[in-house]
């Protein structure tokens, strides 16, 4: 007695393709883009150049690379609210410098530019001014 195995093969094929599609959908593709050398000291410009890719142009955590992180990037507009009405200047500065506990990135380094931000210039004062400009920009965009 010859059995019709065609429906069984179709079912197995569909299950295999479904499993492959699920595995593919769970694979995150990270496109690495080199850091642009910019000499800007404008906080908004620095934010859009270095931070918006993860935090989003509106700083709410929905940038195009956000899905590649282990956790959703912080909504930077809510830092003051989450800190009892006081902007956490030192914590933001430490996070930008890579010395904070930024677990979303897997390491303390920002994933898109890591140590490159501090190594762009040889002048430590220039790096500190850029960090200060970014901190001030993030402070300015806090939700009211």
Buried (B, 14 or more C-beta within 10 A) or exposed (E): EEEEEEEEEEEEEEEEEEEEEEEEEEEEEEEEEEBEEEEEEBBBBBBBBBBBBBBBEEBBBBBEBBEBBEEBBBBBBBBBEEBEEEBBBEBBBBBBBBEBEBEBBEEBBBBBBBEBBBEBBEEEEEBEEBBBBBBBBBBEBBEE
